Amino acid sequence: KGSDGKTKNFTFKADGKGILPGQFQQFTIVAANPDHETEIAWDAYQYYKDGSIVEWTQDKNGDNPHSITKI
């Protein structure tokens, strides 16, 4: 949490063998909507067993764009 008490980061971690090829995992969070219309960019870092990382942090025109939620 930040100094304002709001959550700034969270981590989902797979147990056991993780998420295998051909599988997917759905992650659920609960949050309050903001007072006004906005967009939220969700940066994600995908870690693999072999040590490689895919950073989903770029804008919509990048090779690894972050997800955008319009509220």
Rosetta blueprint (number, residue, H / E / L):
1 K L
2 G L
3 S L
4 D L
5 G L
6 K L
7 T L
8 K L
9 N L
10 F L
11 T L
12 F L
13 K L
14 A L
15 D L
16 G L
17 K L
18 G L
19 I L
20 L L
21 P L
22 G L
23 Q L
24 F L
25 Q L
26 Q L
27 F L
28 T L
29 I L
30 V L
31 A L
32 A L
33 N L
34 P L
35 D L
36 H L
37 E L
38 T L
39 E E
40 I E
41 A E
42 W E
43 D L
44 A E
45 Y E
46 Q E
47 Y E
48 Y L
49 K L
50 D L
51 G L
52 S L
53 I E
54 V E
55 E E
56 W E
57 T L
58 Q E
59 D L
60 K L
61 N L
62 G L
63 D L
64 N L
65 P E
66 H L
67 S E
68 I E
69 T E
70 K E
71 I L
